[in-house]
Amino acid sequence: MISAVLFIPLFLGLCSLLFKNRIVNRIALLASPALYITIAIARWLGYTWHVLPDWLLAYFSFDSIGLFFFSVMAVVFAATSVYSLFYFKEHDLSIKQESIYVAEILFFVIAMTGVILATHLALLWVFVEATTLTSALLIYFEKKKSSLEAAWKYVYICSIGIALAFVGIILLSVGSKSIGSLFFNDLYARASEINPFWLKISFAFIFVGFGTKIGIAPIHAWLPDAHSEAPSPVSALLSGTLLNSAFLGLLRVQEIFNRAHSEQFSNFIFLLTGFLSLMVCAVFMLRIKNYKRMLAYSSIENMGILFIAVSLGKPGVFALLLHTLSHSFSKTALFLTSGNILHIYKSKKIENVQGLLQKDSRTGWLWIISSLSILGLPPFPAFISKFLIIKAFWLNGSSWLAIPFFLFLVVISFGMANAVFKMVYGKSQFEEENKFKLSSFAYLPQLVLLLVLLMIGINMPQQVFELINNAAGFFIN
Amino acid sequence: MTDFLIIFLGTSILYVFAVSRIEAFVKLLALQGFILFLLVIIDIREINWINIAFLSLETLVMKAVVIPYFLLTVIRKNEIGREVEPYITQFYSVLIACAIFFFGFIAAFWSAKIGAGIKPLYFGVSIVLIIASLFLIINRKRIITHILCYMMLENGIFLLSFSVANEMPMLVNIGVLLDLFVGIYLFVIFFNKIQSMFDGSHIDVLTELKD
């Protein structure tokens, strides 16, 4: 099972590089997410099989929280792959470009899968760094001056950050000398033996490292640039899955603190940076000029919300996971729709986009509804998760924190809704006959994602509830 | 012998602060790689040939030969001579370097005192290497220097993991090396593109994106 998710996409990616054939590319691009979804469902149903040798198998596993993040990734991956077909067609990519794109996407996804499944802290690090390297060329895919700058900032800032995380891992290995292993299971089982001083100092480094990758303020500098300059399906993957997988890495480290009963320290850092991210986003959202950057800042905001949920401990866990899911799906829908807008208006500036509903009503509605979903209006699940977080503030006896939390959310919602409604209404400068209708691949993935979100928000299916609940069981207290 | 090598490694950092010729910096990186190789060879703790072979490959082949050679060809091809005027002048940089060294010594003494199974001298110098490269990244403007400083940071991390003497599994070591190599390769690709697309190759030209 694990070998299938790691090696089959690798094989398909190499095939598309090798054969440089449009049909092979499409098969590789569509078969991989299909495989991922199948395996996720098979795991939900409890099926499992092993091909890998035991020594290698020890390094990867599908635990409950890994399965949750894997499932979210599989869905986002499927949506972006389908949308990529539209991207290929509209951008008239040559066969060579197409093959490179497909191969890079697949390698990128494999690296993220490695992060999700790794059971060894240092191996997880290796895969996090690999995600940076595999996605850097994707950000520069359109070969513009601005995308080059974004790619450079991304690859350099993240590499330095991740290098610091490795320092943290080495320091942790000093503190856990008596354990003599960096496998998560060993660290969890004997967490109380880890020297608290080394644990805290290593956390500072690991937090900065993985936090850079997650794009948490104040180390978020690369995120708005990279997300706005990458091709839209890649932005969707970056925001919907890359941030999550690095976040999972940090969650696994945080769990060491929970087991060592010194979570107060790490929770405080999570809370502080979480609120800082909300503040940064609120400040920029009010004067935002570029709609793709707006979505990027919204990612920073949502990562901030996730960090706050982590800091709340057990009462916030369900909200944390539900919010992860709803952010990934809504943000993917938004980024993909932004690809449509970019295609229609050829501009990323908000002021240049007017009358979207007149011009292409489907894109306009998708844009509005996905924005409502990310802002957390009922009946979307982000509403439930934000509500649960506010409830968790109360349960933790820190109810006053709900006030700044709520205020920041209101400011951000105002800024974002303001931009969104400016874009969809207003007068279109184009004539009636210039109405756009893009191929159905440009609408279908977002529609499906929004329907899934609505289903979860209105009446959560038992399977999804169990998936989240099982994943929540990963946290001890 | 190892103490001598470590001190030599430490002084090489001071030299980096003092020179502004990029080629000298690359040669120094090669030298650092070679010293790391010698340390690996001298300091063999166990007779596990696969591990020794791998570490020699990493230090001698990669850090001392392949990557410096690769960087040197890039520099010669692009005819890059000197560092442009850094944000903080040479004199003050050297002063700051001294401060970093002082901090490194404190770290070394402290680590000897708490005795967590760390080699003090290794620990101190590795901390100096890491902080010094971060400082240089902030201070210098040329993109190629940033790549070199990243290499130096990686050397520091290598030495740190060596000072701790906890071995990582082979799979992780291979992954780390692969990441490093691909990373440098990618940096250079982007560096070349920036060189041709932008007007110049210092970070001051990267001003396309802002809010």
Chai-1 contact restraints between the chains, C-beta under 6 A:
chainA,res_idxA,chainB,res_idxB,connection_type,confidence,min_distance_angstrom,max_distance_angstrom,comment,restraint_id
A,A122,B,M168,contact,1.0,0.0,6.0,A-B,restraint_1
A,A122,B,V172,contact,1.0,0.0,6.0,A-B,restraint_2
A,L123,B,V172,contact,1.0,0.0,6.0,A-B,restraint_3
A,V126,B,G175,contact,1.0,0.0,6.0,A-B,restraint_4
A,E129,B,D179,contact,1.0,0.0,6.0,A-B,restraint_5
A,L133,B,V182,contact,1.0,0.0,6.0,A-B,restraint_6
A,L133,B,G183,contact,1.0,0.0,6.0,A-B,restraint_7
A,L133,B,L186,contact,1.0,0.0,6.0,A-B,restraint_8
A,A136,B,L186,contact,1.0,0.0,6.0,A-B,restraint_9
A,K145,B,M197,contact,1.0,0.0,6.0,A-B,restraint_10
A,K145,B,E208,contact,1.0,0.0,6.0,A-B,restraint_11
A,S146,B,E208,contact,1.0,0.0,6.0,A-B,restraint_12
A,S146,B,L209,contact,1.0,0.0,6.0,A-B,restraint_13
A,L148,B,K193,contact,1.0,0.0,6.0,A-B,restraint_14
A,L148,B,M197,contact,1.0,0.0,6.0,A-B,restraint_15
A,E149,B,L206,contact,1.0,0.0,6.0,A-B,restraint_16
A,E149,B,E208,contact,1.0,0.0,6.0,A-B,restraint_17
A,E149,B,L209,contact,1.0,0.0,6.0,A-B,restraint_18
A,W152,B,F190,contact,1.0,0.0,6.0,A-B,restraint_19
A,V155,B,L186,contact,1.0,0.0,6.0,A-B,restraint_20
A,S159,B,G183,contact,1.0,0.0,6.0,A-B,restraint_21
A,A163,B,L153,contact,1.0,0.0,6.0,A-B,restraint_22
A,F166,B,I157,contact,1.0,0.0,6.0,A-B,restraint_23
A,V167,B,I157,contact,1.0,0.0,6.0,A-B,restraint_24
A,I170,B,L160,contact,1.0,0.0,6.0,A-B,restraint_25
A,I170,B,S161,contact,1.0,0.0,6.0,A-B,restraint_26
A,I170,B,V164,contact,1.0,0.0,6.0,A-B,restraint_27
A,S173,B,N166,contact,1.0,0.0,6.0,A-B,restraint_28
A,V174,B,A116,contact,1.0,0.0,6.0,A-B,restraint_29
A,V174,B,V164,contact,1.0,0.0,6.0,A-B,restraint_30
A,K177,B,G117,contact,1.0,0.0,6.0,A-B,restraint_31
A,D225,B,L209,contact,1.0,0.0,6.0,A-B,restraint_32
A,F284,B,D211,contact,1.0,0.0,6.0,A-B,restraint_33
